[in-house]
């Protein structure tokens, strides 16, 4: 192996360690017996994991985030797929303008989105409600579904649909039996992005949360900024392990399929 290639590998490894190491430091921190975030731990304990599963505040926020994320994922898949079909296959005026409006939530800073949503939802009585969170998170998640589904539709061979319709299949049957299975990878990717976008969103959640409804990211943010609660480290560790498990499973499935 050439020296230049070795140097490139070393640089890549050092960069990866620099980026990832601070994330993994949270794991030993979560097992500290101290009442403050402490690294390295002087005493080991699982009290903060127990606190998460026994404290109704943490459990309610986790269940609220999970409920909102599932609803957002389902709604985003429907709206994002419909928007992707219209953007890729539609032939109409102002197509670029419509595409820009659909992708706008990705470009606008979330602080501005949160402030605008708070001012609007406060008048409508949608703050601290599941519906309010679902609406704003769906607006933020739909662009990611549009991107992934559009990429699948662009590489899609429409002659397969024409063959199905020539054999007597209607538009709905053709979409359900031909189009949908072939764009399934794009839908799966969009579902993952939509779920993560909703479950991890904290900026707009700060504006909409309150005593009646608080999501897990907002509760974690409060546990760091308002009070130093080591339960945040335990929750972060569990989320990190779940994320690694999901990516590892996806990698294994992809390798097995190939």
ZANU-311198 format. One record per residue (C-alpha): residue number from 1; x negated, y negated, z. Coordinates in nm, 3 decimals, always signed. Layout:
BEGIN
<node><k>NUM</k><c1>X</c1><c2>Y</c2><c3>Z</c3></node>
...
***
This chain:
BEGIN
<node><k>1</k><c1>+0.000</c1><c2>+0.000</c2><c3>+0.000</c3></node>
<node><k>2</k><c1>-0.133</c1><c2>-0.341</c2><c3>-0.095</c3></node>
<node><k>3</k><c1>-0.232</c1><c2>-0.590</c2><c3>+0.179</c3></node>
<node><k>4</k><c1>+0.021</c1><c2>-0.841</c2><c3>+0.051</c3></node>
<node><k>5</k><c1>+0.302</c1><c2>-0.589</c2><c3>+0.078</c3></node>
<node><k>6</k><c1>+0.190</c1><c2>-0.491</c2><c3>+0.429</c3></node>
<node><k>7</k><c1>+0.189</c1><c2>-0.858</c2><c3>+0.531</c3></node>
<node><k>8</k><c1>+0.540</c1><c2>-0.898</c2><c3>+0.390</c3></node>
<node><k>9</k><c1>+0.667</c1><c2>-0.600</c2><c3>+0.590</c3></node>
<node><k>10</k><c1>+0.503</c1><c2>-0.732</c2><c3>+0.907</c3></node>
<node><k>11</k><c1>+0.655</c1><c2>-1.076</c2><c3>+0.853</c3></node>
<node><k>12</k><c1>+0.998</c1><c2>-0.923</c2><c3>+0.795</c3></node>
<node><k>13</k><c1>+0.967</c1><c2>-0.711</c2><c3>+1.110</c3></node>
<node><k>14</k><c1>+0.861</c1><c2>-1.009</c2><c3>+1.322</c3></node>
<node><k>15</k><c1>+1.147</c1><c2>-1.216</c2><c3>+1.184</c3></node>
<node><k>16</k><c1>+1.395</c1><c2>-0.938</c2><c3>+1.265</c3></node>
<node><k>17</k><c1>+1.259</c1><c2>-0.905</c2><c3>+1.619</c3></node>
<node><k>18</k><c1>+1.277</c1><c2>-1.283</c2><c3>+1.666</c3></node>
<node><k>19</k><c1>+1.641</c1><c2>-1.291</c2><c3>+1.556</c3></node>
<node><k>20</k><c1>+1.765</c1><c2>-0.973</c2><c3>+1.723</c3></node>
<node><k>21</k><c1>+1.570</c1><c2>-0.958</c2><c3>+2.051</c3></node>
<node><k>22</k><c1>+1.762</c1><c2>-1.239</c2><c3>+2.226</c3></node>
<node><k>23</k><c1>+2.086</c1><c2>-1.055</c2><c3>+2.144</c3></node>
<node><k>24</k><c1>+1.971</c1><c2>-0.732</c2><c3>+2.308</c3></node>
<node><k>25</k><c1>+1.849</c1><c2>-0.913</c2><c3>+2.620</c3></node>
<node><k>26</k><c1>+2.215</c1><c2>-0.944</c2><c3>+2.717</c3></node>
<node><k>27</k><c1>+2.233</c1><c2>-0.565</c2><c3>+2.771</c3></node>
<node><k>28</k><c1>+2.006</c1><c2>-0.543</c2><c3>+3.079</c3></node>
<node><k>29</k><c1>+2.148</c1><c2>-0.873</c2><c3>+3.201</c3></node>
<node><k>30</k><c1>+2.495</c1><c2>-0.718</c2><c3>+3.211</c3></node>
<node><k>31</k><c1>+2.375</c1><c2>-0.458</c2><c3>+3.462</c3></node>
<node><k>32</k><c1>+2.246</c1><c2>-0.715</c2><c3>+3.710</c3></node>
<node><k>33</k><c1>+2.387</c1><c2>-0.711</c2><c3>+4.064</c3></node>
<node><k>34</k><c1>+2.334</c1><c2>-1.085</c2><c3>+4.096</c3></node>
<node><k>35</k><c1>+2.628</c1><c2>-1.325</c2><c3>+4.094</c3></node>
<node><k>36</k><c1>+2.445</c1><c2>-1.529</c2><c3>+3.829</c3></node>
<node><k>37</k><c1>+2.305</c1><c2>-1.447</c2><c3>+3.486</c3></node>
<node><k>38</k><c1>+1.964</c1><c2>-1.304</c2><c3>+3.566</c3></node>
<node><k>39</k><c1>+1.691</c1><c2>-1.153</c2><c3>+3.347</c3></node>
<node><k>40</k><c1>+1.521</c1><c2>-0.929</c2><c3>+3.427</c3></node>
<node><k>41</k><c1>+1.765</c1><c2>-0.796</c2><c3>+3.689</c3></node>
<node><k>42</k><c1>+1.624</c1><c2>-0.756</c2><c3>+4.040</c3></node>
<node><k>43</k><c1>+1.897</c1><c2>-0.510</c2><c3>+4.133</c3></node>
<node><k>44</k><c1>+2.103</c1><c2>-0.291</c2><c3>+3.901</c3></node>
<node><k>45</k><c1>+2.479</c1><c2>-0.256</c2><c3>+3.918</c3></node>
<node><k>46</k><c1>+2.785</c1><c2>-0.197</c2><c3>+3.701</c3></node>
<node><k>47</k><c1>+3.002</c1><c2>-0.435</c2><c3>+3.902</c3></node>
<node><k>48</k><c1>+3.060</c1><c2>-0.670</c2><c3>+3.610</c3></node>
<node><k>49</k><c1>+3.197</c1><c2>-0.394</c2><c3>+3.389</c3></node>
<node><k>50</k><c1>+3.427</c1><c2>-0.296</c2><c3>+3.674</c3></node>
<node><k>51</k><c1>+3.526</c1><c2>-0.661</c2><c3>+3.711</c3></node>
<node><k>52</k><c1>+3.624</c1><c2>-0.677</c2><c3>+3.344</c3></node>
<node><k>53</k><c1>+3.854</c1><c2>-0.373</c2><c3>+3.366</c3></node>
<node><k>54</k><c1>+4.007</c1><c2>-0.475</c2><c3>+3.700</c3></node>
<node><k>55</k><c1>+4.045</c1><c2>-0.850</c2><c3>+3.654</c3></node>
<node><k>56</k><c1>+4.381</c1><c2>-0.925</c2><c3>+3.485</c3></node>
<node><k>57</k><c1>+4.244</c1><c2>-1.253</c2><c3>+3.347</c3></node>
<node><k>58</k><c1>+3.983</c1><c2>-1.074</c2><c3>+3.137</c3></node>
<node><k>59</k><c1>+4.212</c1><c2>-0.789</c2><c3>+3.038</c3></node>
<node><k>60</k><c1>+4.495</c1><c2>-1.021</c2><c3>+2.933</c3></node>
<node><k>61</k><c1>+4.259</c1><c2>-1.232</c2><c3>+2.722</c3></node>
<node><k>62</k><c1>+4.115</c1><c2>-0.921</c2><c3>+2.553</c3></node>
<node><k>63</k><c1>+4.460</c1><c2>-0.782</c2><c3>+2.476</c3></node>
<node><k>64</k><c1>+4.573</c1><c2>-1.122</c2><c3>+2.346</c3></node>
<node><k>65</k><c1>+4.274</c1><c2>-1.141</c2><c3>+2.111</c3></node>
<node><k>66</k><c1>+4.331</c1><c2>-0.785</c2><c3>+1.991</c3></node>
<node><k>67</k><c1>+4.701</c1><c2>-0.848</c2><c3>+1.929</c3></node>
<node><k>68</k><c1>+4.634</c1><c2>-1.170</c2><c3>+1.737</c3></node>
<node><k>69</k><c1>+4.350</c1><c2>-1.016</c2><c3>+1.534</c3></node>
<node><k>70</k><c1>+4.563</c1><c2>-0.718</c2><c3>+1.423</c3></node>
<node><k>71</k><c1>+4.850</c1><c2>-0.942</c2><c3>+1.314</c3></node>
<node><k>72</k><c1>+4.610</c1><c2>-1.178</c2><c3>+1.137</c3></node>
<node><k>73</k><c1>+4.446</c1><c2>-0.889</c2><c3>+0.953</c3></node>
<node><k>74</k><c1>+4.777</c1><c2>-0.756</c2><c3>+0.821</c3></node>
<node><k>75</k><c1>+4.907</c1><c2>-1.098</c2><c3>+0.719</c3></node>
<node><k>76</k><c1>+4.575</c1><c2>-1.201</c2><c3>+0.564</c3></node>
<node><k>77</k><c1>+4.561</c1><c2>-0.884</c2><c3>+0.352</c3></node>
<node><k>78</k><c1>+4.907</c1><c2>-0.953</c2><c3>+0.207</c3></node>
<node><k>79</k><c1>+4.850</c1><c2>-1.322</c2><c3>+0.140</c3></node>
<node><k>80</k><c1>+4.487</c1><c2>-1.285</c2><c3>+0.034</c3></node>
<node><k>81</k><c1>+4.560</c1><c2>-1.005</c2><c3>-0.211</c3></node>
<node><k>82</k><c1>+4.846</c1><c2>-1.201</c2><c3>-0.367</c3></node>
<node><k>83</k><c1>+4.627</c1><c2>-1.512</c2><c3>-0.391</c3></node>
<node><k>84</k><c1>+4.339</c1><c2>-1.314</c2><c3>-0.543</c3></node>
<node><k>85</k><c1>+4.569</c1><c2>-1.167</c2><c3>-0.808</c3></node>
<node><k>86</k><c1>+4.696</c1><c2>-1.513</c2><c3>-0.895</c3></node>
<node><k>87</k><c1>+4.349</c1><c2>-1.665</c2><c3>-0.908</c3></node>
<node><k>88</k><c1>+4.186</c1><c2>-1.388</c2><c3>-1.111</c3></node>
<node><k>89</k><c1>+4.467</c1><c2>-1.304</c2><c3>-1.351</c3></node>
<node><k>90</k><c1>+4.675</c1><c2>-1.620</c2><c3>-1.350</c3></node>
<node><k>91</k><c1>+4.678</c1><c2>-1.854</c2><c3>-1.648</c3></node>
<node><k>92</k><c1>+4.813</c1><c2>-2.189</c2><c3>-1.537</c3></node>
<node><k>93</k><c1>+4.718</c1><c2>-2.552</c2><c3>-1.505</c3></node>
<node><k>94</k><c1>+4.541</c1><c2>-2.685</c2><c3>-1.195</c3></node>
<node><k>95</k><c1>+4.397</c1><c2>-2.340</c2><c3>-1.136</c3></node>
<node><k>96</k><c1>+4.074</c1><c2>-2.490</c2><c3>-1.003</c3></node>
<node><k>97</k><c1>+4.267</c1><c2>-2.712</c2><c3>-0.765</c3></node>
<node><k>98</k><c1>+4.466</c1><c2>-2.417</c2><c3>-0.628</c3></node>
<node><k>99</k><c1>+4.145</c1><c2>-2.217</c2><c3>-0.582</c3></node>
<node><k>100</k><c1>+3.988</c1><c2>-2.507</c2><c3>-0.397</c3></node>
<node><k>101</k><c1>+4.287</c1><c2>-2.539</c2><c3>-0.164</c3></node>
<node><k>102</k><c1>+4.278</c1><c2>-2.166</c2><c3>-0.089</c3></node>
<node><k>103</k><c1>+3.905</c1><c2>-2.180</c2><c3>-0.005</c3></node>
<node><k>104</k><c1>+3.925</c1><c2>-2.512</c2><c3>+0.184</c3></node>
<node><k>105</k><c1>+3.943</c1><c2>-2.358</c2><c3>+0.535</c3></node>
<node><k>106</k><c1>+3.594</c1><c2>-2.213</c2><c3>+0.483</c3></node>
<node><k>107</k><c1>+3.449</c1><c2>-2.551</c2><c3>+0.386</c3></node>
<node><k>108</k><c1>+3.617</c1><c2>-2.773</c2><c3>+0.646</c3></node>
<node><k>109</k><c1>+3.444</c1><c2>-2.774</c2><c3>+0.989</c3></node>
<node><k>110</k><c1>+3.643</c1><c2>-2.576</c2><c3>+1.243</c3></node>
<node><k>111</k><c1>+3.641</c1><c2>-2.867</c2><c3>+1.487</c3></node>
<node><k>112</k><c1>+3.840</c1><c2>-3.075</c2><c3>+1.238</c3></node>
<node><k>113</k><c1>+4.073</c1><c2>-2.781</c2><c3>+1.174</c3></node>
<node><k>114</k><c1>+4.124</c1><c2>-2.731</c2><c3>+1.547</c3></node>
<node><k>115</k><c1>+4.198</c1><c2>-3.099</c2><c3>+1.609</c3></node>
<node><k>116</k><c1>+4.446</c1><c2>-3.118</c2><c3>+1.319</c3></node>
<node><k>117</k><c1>+4.615</c1><c2>-2.793</c2><c3>+1.421</c3></node>
<node><k>118</k><c1>+4.640</c1><c2>-2.904</c2><c3>+1.784</c3></node>
<node><k>119</k><c1>+4.804</c1><c2>-3.235</c2><c3>+1.690</c3></node>
<node><k>120</k><c1>+5.053</c1><c2>-3.055</c2><c3>+1.464</c3></node>
<node><k>121</k><c1>+5.126</c1><c2>-2.754</c2><c3>+1.682</c3></node>
<node><k>122</k><c1>+5.171</c1><c2>-2.971</c2><c3>+1.991</c3></node>
<node><k>123</k><c1>+5.469</c1><c2>-3.136</c2><c3>+1.825</c3></node>
<node><k>124</k><c1>+5.608</c1><c2>-2.799</c2><c3>+1.713</c3></node>
<node><k>125</k><c1>+5.555</c1><c2>-2.628</c2><c3>+2.049</c3></node>
<node><k>126</k><c1>+5.319</c1><c2>-2.367</c2><c3>+1.904</c3></node>
<node><k>127</k><c1>+5.022</c1><c2>-2.420</c2><c3>+2.136</c3></node>
<node><k>128</k><c1>+4.955</c1><c2>-2.135</c2><c3>+2.379</c3></node>
<node><k>129</k><c1>+5.164</c1><c2>-1.900</c2><c3>+2.163</c3></node>
<node><k>130</k><c1>+5.077</c1><c2>-1.588</c2><c3>+1.967</c3></node>
<node><k>131</k><c1>+5.248</c1><c2>-1.731</c2><c3>+1.660</c3></node>
<node><k>132</k><c1>+5.032</c1><c2>-2.043</c2><c3>+1.672</c3></node>
<node><k>133</k><c1>+4.711</c1><c2>-1.841</c2><c3>+1.692</c3></node>
<node><k>134</k><c1>+4.824</c1><c2>-1.608</c2><c3>+1.413</c3></node>
<node><k>135</k><c1>+4.905</c1><c2>-1.899</c2><c3>+1.181</c3></node>
<node><k>136</k><c1>+4.576</c1><c2>-2.085</c2><c3>+1.223</c3></node>
<node><k>137</k><c1>+4.360</c1><c2>-1.771</c2><c3>+1.223</c3></node>
<node><k>138</k><c1>+4.534</c1><c2>-1.645</c2><c3>+0.910</c3></node>
<node><k>139</k><c1>+4.454</c1><c2>-1.972</c2><c3>+0.734</c3></node>
<node><k>140</k><c1>+4.088</c1><c2>-1.923</c2><c3>+0.830</c3></node>
<node><k>141</k><c1>+4.077</c1><c2>-1.553</c2><c3>+0.736</c3></node>
<node><k>142</k><c1>+4.261</c1><c2>-1.556</c2><c3>+0.401</c3></node>
<node><k>143</k><c1>+3.964</c1><c2>-1.702</c2><c3>+0.205</c3></node>
<node><k>144</k><c1>+3.745</c1><c2>-1.407</c2><c3>+0.304</c3></node>
<node><k>145</k><c1>+4.009</c1><c2>-1.162</c2><c3>+0.184</c3></node>
<node><k>146</k><c1>+4.041</c1><c2>-1.358</c2><c3>-0.140</c3></node>
<node><k>147</k><c1>+3.665</c1><c2>-1.338</c2><c3>-0.197</c3></node>
<node><k>148</k><c1>+3.636</c1><c2>-0.963</c2><c3>-0.142</c3></node>
<node><k>149</k><c1>+3.952</c1><c2>-0.870</c2><c3>-0.333</c3></node>
<node><k>150</k><c1>+3.866</c1><c2>-1.106</c2><c3>-0.620</c3></node>
<node><k>151</k><c1>+3.528</c1><c2>-0.939</c2><c3>-0.661</c3></node>
<node><k>152</k><c1>+3.706</c1><c2>-0.601</c2><c3>-0.691</c3></node>
<node><k>153</k><c1>+3.957</c1><c2>-0.736</c2><c3>-0.940</c3></node>
<node><k>154</k><c1>+3.688</c1><c2>-0.893</c2><c3>-1.161</c3></node>
<node><k>155</k><c1>+3.519</c1><c2>-0.556</c2><c3>-1.210</c3></node>
<node><k>156</k><c1>+3.852</c1><c2>-0.379</c2><c3>-1.247</c3></node>
<node><k>157</k><c1>+3.930</c1><c2>-0.208</c2><c3>-1.581</c3></node>
<node><k>158</k><c1>+4.281</c1><c2>-0.325</c2><c3>-1.667</c3></node>
<node><k>159</k><c1>+4.313</c1><c2>-0.056</c2><c3>-1.932</c3></node>
<node><k>160</k><c1>+4.390</c1><c2>+0.184</c2><c3>-1.648</c3></node>
<node><k>161</k><c1>+4.698</c1><c2>-0.022</c2><c3>-1.562</c3></node>
<node><k>162</k><c1>+4.798</c1><c2>-0.037</c2><c3>-1.927</c3></node>
<node><k>163</k><c1>+4.765</c1><c2>+0.340</c2><c3>-1.952</c3></node>
<node><k>164</k><c1>+4.988</c1><c2>+0.387</c2><c3>-1.648</c3></node>
<node><k>165</k><c1>+5.253</c1><c2>+0.152</c2><c3>-1.783</c3></node>
<node><k>166</k><c1>+5.242</c1><c2>+0.318</c2><c3>-2.125</c3></node>
<node><k>167</k><c1>+5.329</c1><c2>+0.644</c2><c3>-1.949</c3></node>
<node><k>168</k><c1>+5.640</c1><c2>+0.491</c2><c3>-1.795</c3></node>
<node><k>169</k><c1>+5.516</c1><c2>+0.348</c2><c3>-1.464</c3></node>
<node><k>170</k><c1>+5.673</c1><c2>+0.018</c2><c3>-1.361</c3></node>
<node><k>171</k><c1>+5.479</c1><c2>-0.283</c2><c3>-1.228</c3></node>
<node><k>172</k><c1>+5.530</c1><c2>-0.189</c2><c3>-0.862</c3></node>
<node><k>173</k><c1>+5.440</c1><c2>+0.176</c2><c3>-0.918</c3></node>
<node><k>174</k><c1>+5.135</c1><c2>+0.080</c2><c3>-1.124</c3></node>
<node><k>175</k><c1>+5.012</c1><c2>-0.155</c2><c3>-0.853</c3></node>
<node><k>176</k><c1>+5.071</c1><c2>+0.100</c2><c3>-0.575</c3></node>
<node><k>177</k><c1>+4.926</c1><c2>+0.403</c2><c3>-0.751</c3></node>
<node><k>178</k><c1>+4.654</c1><c2>+0.254</c2><c3>-0.973</c3></node>
<node><k>179</k><c1>+4.552</c1><c2>-0.098</c2><c3>-0.875</c3></node>
<node><k>180</k><c1>+4.568</c1><c2>-0.066</c2><c3>-0.499</c3></node>
<node><k>181</k><c1>+4.351</c1><c2>+0.248</c2><c3>-0.467</c3></node>
<node><k>182</k><c1>+4.087</c1><c2>+0.102</c2><c3>-0.698</c3></node>
<node><k>183</k><c1>+4.058</c1><c2>-0.227</c2><c3>-0.507</c3></node>
<node><k>184</k><c1>+4.068</c1><c2>-0.048</c2><c3>-0.170</c3></node>
<node><k>185</k><c1>+3.698</c1><c2>-0.122</c2><c3>-0.095</c3></node>
<node><k>186</k><c1>+3.765</c1><c2>-0.492</c2><c3>-0.139</c3></node>
<node><k>187</k><c1>+4.070</c1><c2>-0.467</c2><c3>+0.086</c3></node>
<node><k>188</k><c1>+3.869</c1><c2>-0.282</c2><c3>+0.350</c3></node>
<node><k>189</k><c1>+3.598</c1><c2>-0.546</c2><c3>+0.343</c3></node>
<node><k>190</k><c1>+3.855</c1><c2>-0.823</c2><c3>+0.360</c3></node>
<node><k>191</k><c1>+4.026</c1><c2>-0.653</c2><c3>+0.654</c3></node>
<node><k>192</k><c1>+3.698</c1><c2>-0.636</c2><c3>+0.846</c3></node>
<node><k>193</k><c1>+3.619</c1><c2>-1.002</c2><c3>+0.777</c3></node>
<node><k>194</k><c1>+3.972</c1><c2>-1.110</c2><c3>+0.869</c3></node>
<node><k>195</k><c1>+3.967</c1><c2>-0.914</c2><c3>+1.196</c3></node>
<node><k>196</k><c1>+3.625</c1><c2>-1.045</c2><c3>+1.296</c3></node>
<node><k>197</k><c1>+3.716</c1><c2>-1.401</c2><c3>+1.199</c3></node>
<node><k>198</k><c1>+4.022</c1><c2>-1.393</c2><c3>+1.422</c3></node>
<node><k>199</k><c1>+3.878</c1><c2>-1.197</c2><c3>+1.713</c3></node>
<node><k>200</k><c1>+3.562</c1><c2>-1.409</c2><c3>+1.729</c3></node>
<node><k>201</k><c1>+3.714</c1><c2>-1.753</c2><c3>+1.670</c3></node>
<node><k>202</k><c1>+3.653</c1><c2>-1.986</c2><c3>+1.964</c3></node>
<node><k>203</k><c1>+3.665</c1><c2>-2.343</c2><c3>+1.826</c3></node>
<node><k>204</k><c1>+4.033</c1><c2>-2.353</c2><c3>+1.732</c3></node>
<node><k>205</k><c1>+4.106</c1><c2>-2.128</c2><c3>+2.030</c3></node>
<node><k>206</k><c1>+3.980</c1><c2>-2.396</c2><c3>+2.267</c3></node>
<node><k>207</k><c1>+4.240</c1><c2>-2.636</c2><c3>+2.130</c3></node>
<node><k>208</k><c1>+4.528</c1><c2>-2.389</c2><c3>+2.139</c3></node>
<node><k>209</k><c1>+4.453</c1><c2>-2.192</c2><c3>+2.457</c3></node>
<node><k>210</k><c1>+4.599</c1><c2>-2.268</c2><c3>+2.796</c3></node>
<node><k>211</k><c1>+4.730</c1><c2>-2.104</c2><c3>+3.113</c3></node>
<node><k>212</k><c1>+4.996</c1><c2>-1.913</c2><c3>+2.918</c3></node>
<node><k>213</k><c1>+4.762</c1><c2>-1.765</c2><c3>+2.655</c3></node>
<node><k>214</k><c1>+4.383</c1><c2>-1.750</c2><c3>+2.642</c3></node>
<node><k>215</k><c1>+4.183</c1><c2>-1.544</c2><c3>+2.395</c3></node>
<node><k>216</k><c1>+3.873</c1><c2>-1.348</c2><c3>+2.485</c3></node>
<node><k>217</k><c1>+3.621</c1><c2>-1.580</c2><c3>+2.308</c3></node>
<node><k>218</k><c1>+3.769</c1><c2>-1.880</c2><c3>+2.492</c3></node>
<node><k>219</k><c1>+3.751</c1><c2>-1.691</c2><c3>+2.821</c3></node>
<node><k>220</k><c1>+3.387</c1><c2>-1.605</c2><c3>+2.750</c3></node>
<node><k>221</k><c1>+3.311</c1><c2>-1.967</c2><c3>+2.661</c3></node>
<node><k>222</k><c1>+3.473</c1><c2>-2.076</c2><c3>+2.986</c3></node>
<node><k>223</k><c1>+3.273</c1><c2>-1.816</c2><c3>+3.176</c3></node>
<node><k>224</k><c1>+2.950</c1><c2>-1.972</c2><c3>+3.051</c3></node>
<node><k>225</k><c1>+3.032</c1><c2>-2.344</c2><c3>+3.044</c3></node>
<node><k>226</k><c1>+3.269</c1><c2>-2.389</c2><c3>+3.337</c3></node>
<node><k>227</k><c1>+3.154</c1><c2>-2.114</c2><c3>+3.572</c3></node>
<node><k>228</k><c1>+2.853</c1><c2>-1.888</c2><c3>+3.542</c3></node>
<node><k>229</k><c1>+3.031</c1><c2>-1.552</c2><c3>+3.532</c3></node>
<node><k>230</k><c1>+2.806</c1><c2>-1.250</c2><c3>+3.456</c3></node>
<node><k>231</k><c1>+3.114</c1><c2>-1.069</c2><c3>+3.330</c3></node>
<node><k>232</k><c1>+3.040</c1><c2>-1.251</c2><c3>+3.005</c3></node>
<node><k>233</k><c1>+2.725</c1><c2>-1.042</c2><c3>+2.966</c3></node>
<node><k>234</k><c1>+2.921</c1><c2>-0.720</c2><c3>+3.019</c3></node>
<node><k>235</k><c1>+3.182</c1><c2>-0.820</c2><c3>+2.760</c3></node>
<node><k>236</k><c1>+2.909</c1><c2>-0.926</c2><c3>+2.516</c3></node>
<node><k>237</k><c1>+2.736</c1><c2>-0.590</c2><c3>+2.556</c3></node>
<node><k>238</k><c1>+3.055</c1><c2>-0.398</c2><c3>+2.485</c3></node>
<node><k>239</k><c1>+3.131</c1><c2>-0.609</c2><c3>+2.178</c3></node>
<node><k>240</k><c1>+2.773</c1><c2>-0.561</c2><c3>+2.057</c3></node>
<node><k>241</k><c1>+2.794</c1><c2>-0.184</c2><c3>+2.093</c3></node>
<node><k>242</k><c1>+3.129</c1><c2>-0.172</c2><c3>+1.914</c3></node>
<node><k>243</k><c1>+2.989</c1><c2>-0.383</c2><c3>+1.630</c3></node>
<node><k>244</k><c1>+2.684</c1><c2>-0.159</c2><c3>+1.593</c3></node>
<node><k>245</k><c1>+2.907</c1><c2>+0.150</c2><c3>+1.597</c3></node>
<node><k>246</k><c1>+3.130</c1><c2>+0.009</c2><c3>+1.323</c3></node>
<node><k>247</k><c1>+2.837</c1><c2>-0.079</c2><c3>+1.097</c3></node>
<node><k>248</k><c1>+2.670</c1><c2>+0.256</c2><c3>+1.162</c3></node>
<node><k>249</k><c1>+2.991</c1><c2>+0.440</c2><c3>+1.077</c3></node>
<node><k>250</k><c1>+3.035</c1><c2>+0.236</c2><c3>+0.760</c3></node>
<node><k>251</k><c1>+2.677</c1><c2>+0.312</c2><c3>+0.658</c3></node>
<node><k>252</k><c1>+2.721</c1><c2>+0.684</c2><c3>+0.717</c3></node>
<node><k>253</k><c1>+3.047</c1><c2>+0.692</c2><c3>+0.521</c3></node>
<node><k>254</k><c1>+2.887</c1><c2>+0.504</c2><c3>+0.233</c3></node>
<node><k>255</k><c1>+2.589</c1><c2>+0.740</c2><c3>+0.227</c3></node>
<node><k>256</k><c1>+2.816</c1><c2>+1.043</c2><c3>+0.243</c3></node>
<node><k>257</k><c1>+3.030</c1><c2>+0.909</c2><c3>-0.041</c3></node>
<node><k>258</k><c1>+2.727</c1><c2>+0.838</c2><c3>-0.259</c3></node>
***
